[in-house]
Amino acid sequence: SELKFIVLLKRDQTQEQNHINVKIADLDVDLYPKDSVMMVKINGVEIPINNLPYHHPAGKIQIRQSGEGITLHAPTHGLQEVYLDLNTLKVKVVDWMRGQTCGICGKADGEVRQEYSTPKQRLSKNA
């Protein structure tokens, strides 16, 4: 009933890399690779990796380096974890968001046969 977050994926076909944009609270966060290093932009300002972890002053949002990637945690906003590295993308929602999400990640309700719905509500066989 209320928009908590948006996670957008853009695939760079030439370099075969994923770029993630997360809109949550008053933050617009970009996670993307640049020269084989993960980068973070918050509201258009690039944050050096050595300045992580980042804690949002007004909310419970944390961005940190995790292994070879970057992890965003915002459980009070419904996002358990958004993780991106050069090869992997993970989006996990908190338990109270189960069945309340939509898009390519499905409804996060444990049912897997109807995960790939198109905008016209037709089922696709794969992503």
C-alpha positions as CSV (number, residue, x, y, z in Angstrom):
1,S,0.0,0.0,0.0
2,E,3.0,2.3,0.5
3,L,6.1,2.5,-1.6
4,K,9.1,1.6,0.5
5,F,11.9,1.2,-2.0
6,I,12.7,0.8,-5.7
7,V,15.6,-1.3,-6.9
8,L,16.5,-0.8,-10.6
9,L,18.9,-2.8,-12.7
10,K,20.7,-1.6,-15.8
11,R,22.8,-4.1,-17.7
12,D,25.8,-2.6,-19.6
13,Q,25.9,-5.0,-22.6
14,T,29.2,-3.8,-23.9
15,Q,31.1,-4.6,-20.7
16,E,28.6,-7.2,-19.4
17,Q,28.2,-5.5,-16.1
18,N,25.3,-4.6,-13.9
19,H,24.5,-1.2,-12.5
20,I,22.1,-0.9,-9.6
21,N,20.1,2.1,-8.5
22,V,18.2,2.0,-5.2
23,K,15.7,4.7,-4.3
24,I,14.9,4.6,-0.6
25,A,13.9,7.4,1.8
26,D,15.6,10.5,0.6
27,L,18.5,8.6,-0.9
28,D,19.3,7.8,-4.5
29,V,22.1,5.2,-4.4
30,D,24.0,3.9,-7.4
31,L,26.2,0.8,-7.1
32,Y,28.3,0.0,-10.2
33,P,31.7,-1.3,-11.3
34,K,34.3,1.0,-12.7
35,D,37.7,-0.4,-13.8
36,S,37.0,-3.6,-11.9
37,V,36.3,-1.8,-8.7
38,M,32.9,-1.3,-7.1
39,M,31.7,2.3,-6.9
40,V,29.0,4.0,-4.8
41,K,27.2,7.2,-5.5
42,I,24.8,8.7,-3.1
43,N,22.5,11.5,-4.4
44,G,24.9,11.9,-7.3
45,V,28.1,12.3,-5.1
46,E,30.7,9.6,-5.5
47,I,31.7,8.1,-2.1
48,P,35.2,6.6,-2.0
49,I,35.4,3.0,-0.9
50,N,37.7,3.9,1.9
51,N,35.0,6.2,3.3
52,L,32.6,3.2,3.8
53,P,30.7,2.2,5.9
54,Y,28.2,4.9,5.2
55,H,25.4,5.4,7.8
56,H,22.5,7.7,6.8
57,P,22.1,10.3,9.5
58,A,18.3,10.4,9.4
59,G,17.5,6.7,9.0
60,K,18.6,3.1,9.5
61,I,20.4,2.7,6.1
62,Q,24.0,1.4,5.9
63,I,26.2,0.9,2.9
64,R,29.5,-1.0,3.3
65,Q,32.1,-2.9,1.5
66,S,31.5,-6.7,1.7
67,G,34.2,-8.9,0.2
68,E,34.6,-7.9,-3.4
69,G,31.3,-6.1,-3.5
70,I,29.1,-3.4,-1.9
71,T,26.1,-4.1,0.4
72,L,23.2,-1.8,1.2
73,H,21.1,-2.7,4.3
74,A,17.9,-0.9,5.1
75,P,15.7,-3.3,7.1
76,T,13.4,-0.6,8.5
77,H,12.5,0.3,4.9
78,G,12.0,-3.3,3.9
79,L,15.4,-4.1,2.4
80,Q,17.4,-6.7,4.2
81,E,20.2,-6.6,1.7
82,V,21.1,-5.4,-1.8
83,Y,24.5,-6.8,-2.8
84,L,26.4,-6.2,-6.0
85,D,29.9,-7.3,-7.1
86,L,31.4,-7.9,-10.6
87,N,29.5,-11.2,-11.0
88,T,26.7,-11.3,-8.5
89,L,23.5,-9.4,-7.7
90,K,21.3,-10.2,-4.7
91,V,18.2,-8.5,-3.4
92,K,16.7,-9.7,-0.1
93,V,13.6,-8.3,1.5
94,V,12.8,-8.5,5.2
95,D,10.2,-11.0,6.4
96,W,7.4,-8.4,6.8
97,M,7.7,-7.5,3.0
98,R,7.0,-11.0,1.8
99,G,4.2,-11.0,-0.7
100,Q,4.3,-7.2,-1.0
101,T,7.0,-6.8,-3.7
102,C,6.6,-6.8,-7.5
103,G,8.8,-6.7,-10.5
104,I,11.5,-9.0,-11.8
105,C,12.1,-10.2,-8.2
106,G,8.6,-11.4,-8.0
107,K,6.4,-11.2,-4.9
108,A,9.0,-12.7,-2.5
109,D,6.4,-15.0,-1.1
110,G,8.1,-18.3,-1.6
111,E,6.1,-19.3,-4.7
112,V,8.4,-19.7,-7.7
113,R,6.2,-20.7,-10.6
114,Q,4.8,-17.2,-11.1
115,E,7.9,-15.1,-10.4
116,Y,8.4,-13.8,-13.9
117,S,5.3,-11.8,-14.6
118,T,5.4,-9.2,-17.4
119,P,3.8,-5.7,-16.9
120,K,0.7,-7.1,-18.7
121,Q,0.5,-9.9,-16.0
122,R,1.5,-12.7,-18.5
123,L,3.9,-15.3,-17.2
124,S,7.3,-15.6,-18.8
125,K,9.4,-18.8,-18.5
126,N,12.6,-17.0,-17.5
127,A,14.0,-13.6,-16.7
